């Protein structure tokens, strides 16, 4: 994922958590904040995988799979999205993670 598609500042994460709308399923929580379309035409992503999910190897594996899944989804621009992983995601395959993410994005009417 390119740098301009990432949320990197902790203040951005905090603002999205405070002001965004939430959707969830058994594997993920999605928080979305709509931004001004004139300023940002590409969606920005933030991925959160806590230590409750597993050790560093497991967390990084989950992040890699989530990052790859975002590349294959056709997401509308002008949105900041934060995906928070739940502990059940550690045992999921790439296709199951992609399906879970697309389900949340369709419920949020972003894809």
Buried (B, 14 or more C-beta within 10 A) or exposed (E): EEEEBBBEEEEBBEBBBEEBEEBEBEBBBBBBBBBEEEEBEEBBBBBBBEEEBBEEEBBEBBBEBBBEBBEEBEBBEBBBBBBBBBBEBBEBEEEBBBBBBBBBBEEBEBB
